[in-house]
């Protein structure tokens, strides 16, 4: 017969503050009652892309599914018309070494 332990069941700790607690951010477009996201409104679209030029996720922006899809389409249209960049400008923070492309150079030496 297996031993039975007389131990209280472990309780989950209540999160107080911290990441993931609380309510989701309200969708800015729903709050302002915007029907369609405009691809020509670059100032608003810049809030939804990162420094590297990537489209931020719904979890970060707080946009609802409908408006997040419209934002993604608007950003892609603005990129096509050269209103927004596809990628950010290159920086020299890493020094002489680049990203993944430098691996082959080390082998040749």
N, CA and C atoms as a LAMMPS dump frame, in Angstrom:
ITEM: TIMESTEP
0
ITEM: NUMBER OF ATOMS
327
ITEM: BOX BOUNDS ff ff ff
-5.0000000000000000e+02 5.0000000000000000e+02
-5.0000000000000000e+02 5.0000000000000000e+02
-5.0000000000000000e+02 5.0000000000000000e+02
ITEM: ATOMS id mol type element x y z
1 1 1 N 0.836 -1.173 0
2 1 2 C 0 0 0
3 1 3 C 0.891 1.25 0
4 2 1 N 0.518 2.25 -0.766
5 2 2 C 1.314 3.458 -0.891
6 2 3 C 1.129 4.349 0.332
7 3 1 N 2.192 5.056 0.665
8 3 2 C 2.136 5.961 1.81
9 3 3 C 1.324 7.196 1.447
10 4 1 N 0.511 7.617 2.361
11 4 2 C -0.242 8.84 2.136
12 4 3 C 0.353 9.943 2.992
13 5 1 N 0.521 11.062 2.404
14 5 2 C 1.096 12.191 3.124
15 5 3 C -0.014 13.066 3.666
16 6 1 N 0.131 13.445 4.876
17 6 2 C -0.844 14.352 5.48
18 6 3 C -0.336 15.781 5.344
19 7 1 N -0.443 16.284 4.138
20 7 2 C 0.035 17.63 3.856
21 7 3 C -1.081 18.428 3.203
22 8 1 N -1.129 19.687 3.522
23 8 2 C -2.133 20.543 2.902
24 8 3 C -1.786 20.719 1.427
25 9 1 N -2.784 20.821 0.564
26 9 2 C -2.484 21.055 -0.851
27 9 3 C -1.839 22.426 -1.035
28 10 1 N -0.891 22.48 -1.951
29 10 2 C -0.168 23.737 -2.182
30 10 3 C -1.111 24.764 -2.789
31 11 1 N -1.093 25.95 -2.191
32 11 2 C -1.913 27.033 -2.721
33 11 3 C -1.114 27.863 -3.701
34 12 1 N -1.787 28.324 -4.709
35 12 2 C -1.121 29.236 -5.645
36 12 3 C -1.023 30.602 -4.996
37 13 1 N 0.125 31.199 -5.175
38 13 2 C 0.318 32.53 -4.608
39 13 3 C -0.44 33.552 -5.436
40 14 1 N -1.044 34.465 -4.738
41 14 2 C -1.755 35.529 -5.433
42 14 3 C -0.743 36.531 -5.961
43 15 1 N -0.898 36.861 -7.232
44 15 2 C -0.01 37.86 -7.813
45 15 3 C -0.465 39.238 -7.379
46 16 1 N 0.466 40.023 -6.927
47 16 2 C 0.16 41.402 -6.57
48 16 3 C 0.96 42.293 -7.494
49 17 1 N 0.288 42.901 -8.422
50 17 2 C 0.985 43.725 -9.406
51 17 3 C 1.747 42.842 -10.364
52 18 1 N 2.852 43.311 -10.857
53 18 2 C 3.694 42.501 -11.719
54 18 3 C 3.114 42.314 -13.108
55 19 1 N 3.891 41.687 -13.978
56 19 2 C 3.424 41.495 -15.344
57 19 3 C 2.297 40.476 -15.417
58 20 1 N 1.347 40.743 -16.282
59 20 2 C 0.255 39.805 -16.486
60 20 3 C -0.916 39.998 -15.549
61 21 1 N -0.816 40.905 -14.621
62 21 2 C -1.934 41.104 -13.7
63 21 3 C -2.803 42.25 -14.196
64 22 1 N -4 42.273 -13.734
65 22 2 C -4.893 43.362 -14.079
66 22 3 C -5.631 43.128 -15.378
67 23 1 N -6.221 44.165 -15.867
68 23 2 C -7.035 44.059 -17.071
69 23 3 C -6.228 44.408 -18.303
70 24 1 N -6.76 43.994 -19.455
71 24 2 C -6.106 44.33 -20.719
72 24 3 C -6.287 45.809 -21.017
73 25 1 N -5.375 46.341 -21.8
74 25 2 C -5.498 47.733 -22.213
75 25 3 C -6.702 47.867 -23.146
76 26 1 N -7.421 48.96 -23.057
77 26 2 C -8.526 49.147 -24.004
78 26 3 C -7.971 49.502 -25.382
79 27 1 N -8.674 49.072 -26.399
80 27 2 C -8.261 49.374 -27.774
81 27 3 C -8.426 50.875 -28.012
82 28 1 N -7.345 51.527 -28.438
83 28 2 C -7.389 52.975 -28.662
84 28 3 C -8.367 53.348 -29.767
85 29 1 N -8.442 52.507 -30.782
86 29 2 C -9.322 52.808 -31.92
87 29 3 C -10.791 52.618 -31.552
88 30 1 N -11.074 51.601 -30.739
89 30 2 C -12.46 51.407 -30.287
90 30 3 C -12.881 52.544 -29.364
91 31 1 N -11.938 52.995 -28.526
92 31 2 C -12.243 54.078 -27.592
93 31 3 C -12.555 55.368 -28.342
94 32 1 N -11.816 55.619 -29.433
95 32 2 C -12.04 56.821 -30.242
96 32 3 C -13.095 56.615 -31.319
97 33 1 N -13.682 55.407 -31.372
98 33 2 C -14.73 55.046 -32.339
99 33 3 C -14.256 55.228 -33.779
100 34 1 N -13.06 54.685 -34.054
101 34 2 C -12.492 54.732 -35.4
102 34 3 C -12.97 53.496 -36.156
103 35 1 N -13.574 53.696 -37.311
104 35 2 C -14.065 52.564 -38.107
105 35 3 C -12.945 51.926 -38.918
106 36 1 N -12.148 52.747 -39.576
107 36 2 C -11.098 52.247 -40.462
108 36 3 C -9.778 52.95 -40.122
109 37 1 N -8.696 52.162 -39.98
110 37 2 C -7.365 52.723 -39.702
111 37 3 C -6.811 53.268 -41.01
112 38 1 N -6.293 54.495 -40.971
113 38 2 C -5.805 55.161 -42.182
114 38 3 C -4.308 54.926 -42.346
115 39 1 N -3.903 54.454 -43.51
116 39 2 C -2.483 54.185 -43.762
117 39 3 C -1.681 55.466 -43.92
118 40 1 N -2.35 56.604 -44.14
119 40 2 C -1.643 57.881 -44.319
120 40 3 C -1.358 58.576 -42.988
121 41 1 N -1.933 58.069 -41.906
122 41 2 C -1.722 58.646 -40.577
123 41 3 C -0.462 58.015 -39.963
124 42 1 N 0.69 58.536 -40.355
125 42 2 C 1.975 57.947 -39.984
126 42 3 C 2.253 58.096 -38.489
127 43 1 N 1.855 59.201 -37.9
128 43 2 C 2.118 59.427 -36.478
129 43 3 C 1.446 58.355 -35.62
130 44 1 N 0.226 57.997 -35.966
131 44 2 C -0.476 56.957 -35.221
132 44 3 C 0.13 55.588 -35.49
133 45 1 N 0.48 55.311 -36.742
134 45 2 C 1.022 53.997 -37.093
135 45 3 C 2.389 53.759 -36.459
136 46 1 N 3.158 54.814 -36.239
137 46 2 C 4.481 54.654 -35.621
138 46 3 C 4.39 54.12 -34.193
139 47 1 N 3.252 54.345 -33.532
140 47 2 C 3.058 53.816 -32.182
141 47 3 C 2.943 52.29 -32.193
142 48 1 N 2.585 51.735 -33.342
143 48 2 C 2.334 50.304 -33.432
144 48 3 C 3.48 49.537 -34.075
145 49 1 N 4.603 50.195 -34.331
146 49 2 C 5.776 49.479 -34.837
147 49 3 C 6.941 49.721 -33.882
148 50 1 N 7.839 48.736 -33.8
149 50 2 C 8.972 48.823 -32.879
150 50 3 C 10.082 49.684 -33.478
151 51 1 N 11.158 49.861 -32.703
152 51 2 C 12.3 50.643 -33.185
153 51 3 C 12.948 49.964 -34.38
154 52 1 N 12.871 48.643 -34.426
155 52 2 C 13.466 47.883 -35.524
156 52 3 C 12.577 47.856 -36.757
157 53 1 N 11.321 48.331 -36.627
158 53 2 C 10.412 48.375 -37.761
159 53 3 C 9.41 47.242 -37.788
160 54 1 N 9.367 46.417 -36.742
161 54 2 C 8.423 45.302 -36.702
162 54 3 C 7.074 45.764 -36.162
163 55 1 N 6.014 45.126 -36.636
164 55 2 C 4.678 45.437 -36.147
165 55 3 C 4.523 44.808 -34.766
166 56 1 N 4.111 45.617 -33.796
167 56 2 C 3.953 45.111 -32.433
168 56 3 C 2.696 44.257 -32.319
169 57 1 N 2.718 43.316 -31.375
170 57 2 C 1.604 42.384 -31.22
171 57 3 C 0.442 43.031 -30.471
172 58 1 N -0.69 42.371 -30.539
173 58 2 C -1.881 42.846 -29.841
174 58 3 C -1.666 42.902 -28.345
175 59 1 N -0.92 41.949 -27.828
176 59 2 C -0.658 41.88 -26.39
177 59 3 C 0.035 43.145 -25.91
178 60 1 N 0.917 43.691 -26.728
179 60 2 C 1.676 44.886 -26.345
180 60 3 C 0.888 46.157 -26.638
181 61 1 N 0.236 46.235 -27.807
182 61 2 C -0.454 47.461 -28.196
183 61 3 C -1.798 47.616 -27.521
184 62 1 N -2.451 46.494 -27.183
185 62 2 C -3.768 46.572 -26.577
186 62 3 C -4.883 46.736 -27.58
187 63 1 N -4.584 46.565 -28.861
188 63 2 C -5.604 46.709 -29.896
189 63 3 C -6.473 45.454 -29.951
190 64 1 N -7.724 45.629 -30.348
191 64 2 C -8.6 44.473 -30.515
192 64 3 C -8.226 43.764 -31.824
193 65 1 N -8.788 42.578 -32.032
194 65 2 C -8.416 41.779 -33.194
195 65 3 C -8.719 42.506 -34.503
196 66 1 N -9.879 43.116 -34.577
197 66 2 C -10.297 43.803 -35.802
198 66 3 C -9.344 44.948 -36.148
199 67 1 N -9.062 45.787 -35.147
200 67 2 C -8.201 46.931 -35.417
201 67 3 C -6.743 46.522 -35.579
202 68 1 N -6.298 45.439 -34.929
203 68 2 C -4.926 44.977 -35.129
204 68 3 C -4.726 44.53 -36.567
205 69 1 N -5.71 43.854 -37.143
206 69 2 C -5.621 43.459 -38.555
207 69 3 C -5.578 44.68 -39.463
208 70 1 N -6.381 45.69 -39.148
209 70 2 C -6.367 46.922 -39.934
210 70 3 C -5.041 47.656 -39.789
211 71 1 N -4.469 47.645 -38.595
212 71 2 C -3.17 48.282 -38.363
213 71 3 C -2.092 47.6 -39.186
214 72 1 N -2.096 46.257 -39.184
215 72 2 C -1.099 45.505 -39.937
216 72 3 C -1.203 45.814 -41.429
217 73 1 N -2.42 45.852 -41.948
218 73 2 C -2.613 46.169 -43.367
219 73 3 C -2.181 47.597 -43.668
220 74 1 N -2.519 48.537 -42.77
221 74 2 C -2.151 49.938 -42.975
222 74 3 C -0.641 50.123 -42.941
223 75 1 N 0.044 49.433 -42.027
224 75 2 C 1.506 49.536 -41.948
225 75 3 C 2.133 48.984 -43.226
226 76 1 N 1.611 47.867 -43.714
227 76 2 C 2.149 47.267 -44.943
228 76 3 C 1.93 48.178 -46.137
229 77 1 N 0.772 48.842 -46.211
230 77 2 C 0.519 49.79 -47.301
231 77 3 C 1.437 51.006 -47.197
232 78 1 N 1.622 51.506 -45.979
233 78 2 C 2.486 52.666 -45.774
234 78 3 C 3.934 52.326 -46.124
235 79 1 N 4.366 51.102 -45.842
236 79 2 C 5.715 50.678 -46.226
237 79 3 C 5.854 50.615 -47.735
238 80 1 N 4.828 50.117 -48.388
239 80 2 C 4.868 49.995 -49.853
240 80 3 C 4.976 51.365 -50.519
241 81 1 N 4.348 52.367 -49.929
242 81 2 C 4.392 53.727 -50.467
243 81 3 C 5.549 54.543 -49.898
244 82 1 N 6.452 53.892 -49.173
245 82 2 C 7.645 54.511 -48.589
246 82 3 C 7.294 55.586 -47.556
247 83 1 N 6.159 55.449 -46.899
248 83 2 C 5.822 56.346 -45.798
249 83 3 C 6.434 55.857 -44.494
250 84 1 N 6.594 54.528 -44.372
251 84 2 C 7.235 53.908 -43.216
252 84 3 C 8.374 53.024 -43.71
253 85 1 N 9.436 52.874 -42.917
254 85 2 C 10.535 51.996 -43.336
255 85 3 C 10.208 50.525 -43.081
256 86 1 N 10.777 49.654 -43.896
257 86 2 C 10.647 48.221 -43.652
258 86 3 C 11.496 47.807 -42.454
259 87 1 N 12.707 48.373 -42.362
260 87 2 C 13.611 48.097 -41.245
261 87 3 C 14.185 49.418 -40.758
262 88 1 N 14.75 49.39 -39.552
263 88 2 C 15.356 50.599 -38.987
264 88 3 C 16.722 50.839 -39.612
265 89 1 N 17.217 52.046 -39.428
266 89 2 C 18.538 52.388 -39.932
267 89 3 C 19.591 51.586 -39.175
268 90 1 N 20.673 51.246 -39.856
269 90 2 C 21.737 50.447 -39.229
270 90 3 C 22.481 51.294 -38.208
271 91 1 N 22.859 50.635 -37.092
272 91 2 C 23.615 51.313 -36.037
273 91 3 C 24.905 50.56 -35.808
274 92 1 N 25.918 51.242 -35.291
275 92 2 C 27.212 50.617 -35.021
276 92 3 C 27.381 50.334 -33.534
277 93 1 N 26.367 49.75 -32.9
278 93 2 C 26.469 49.449 -31.472
279 93 3 C 27.312 48.21 -31.221
280 94 1 N 27.369 47.312 -32.169
281 94 2 C 28.1 46.066 -31.972
282 94 3 C 29.577 46.185 -32.307
283 95 1 N 29.982 47.263 -32.901
284 95 2 C 31.378 47.416 -33.301
285 95 3 C 31.588 46.904 -34.709
286 96 1 N 32.737 46.259 -34.962
287 96 2 C 33.054 45.767 -36.299
288 96 3 C 32.24 44.543 -36.673
289 97 1 N 31.879 43.749 -35.694
290 97 2 C 31.174 42.496 -35.977
291 97 3 C 29.717 42.763 -36.267
292 98 1 N 29.206 42.098 -37.264
293 98 2 C 27.798 42.22 -37.6
294 98 3 C 27.003 41.113 -36.956
295 99 1 N 25.899 40.762 -37.574
296 99 2 C 25.032 39.717 -37.05
297 99 3 C 25.469 38.343 -37.514
298 100 1 N 24.558 37.625 -38.103
299 100 2 C 24.8 36.245 -38.495
300 100 3 C 25.724 36.114 -39.692
301 101 1 N 25.834 37.136 -40.504
302 101 2 C 26.613 37.055 -41.737
303 101 3 C 28.108 36.935 -41.522
304 102 1 N 28.596 37.221 -40.32
305 102 2 C 30.041 37.188 -40.077
306 102 3 C 30.577 35.813 -39.712
307 103 1 N 29.732 34.832 -39.551
308 103 2 C 30.193 33.506 -39.155
309 103 3 C 31.116 32.891 -40.199
310 104 1 N 30.792 33.068 -41.468
311 104 2 C 31.6 32.466 -42.534
312 104 3 C 32.96 33.145 -42.658
313 105 1 N 33.04 34.399 -42.33
314 105 2 C 34.306 35.123 -42.444
315 105 3 C 35.355 34.574 -41.482
316 106 1 N 34.907 34.167 -40.276
317 106 2 C 35.845 33.64 -39.283
318 106 3 C 36.479 32.329 -39.749
319 107 1 N 35.75 31.535 -40.499
320 107 2 C 36.266 30.242 -40.961
321 107 3 C 37.327 30.401 -42.037
322 108 1 N 37.227 31.451 -42.864
323 108 2 C 38.144 31.639 -43.981
324 108 3 C 39.527 32.078 -43.531
325 109 1 N 39.618 32.658 -42.384
326 109 2 C 40.902 33.216 -41.926
327 109 3 C 41.843 32.158 -41.446
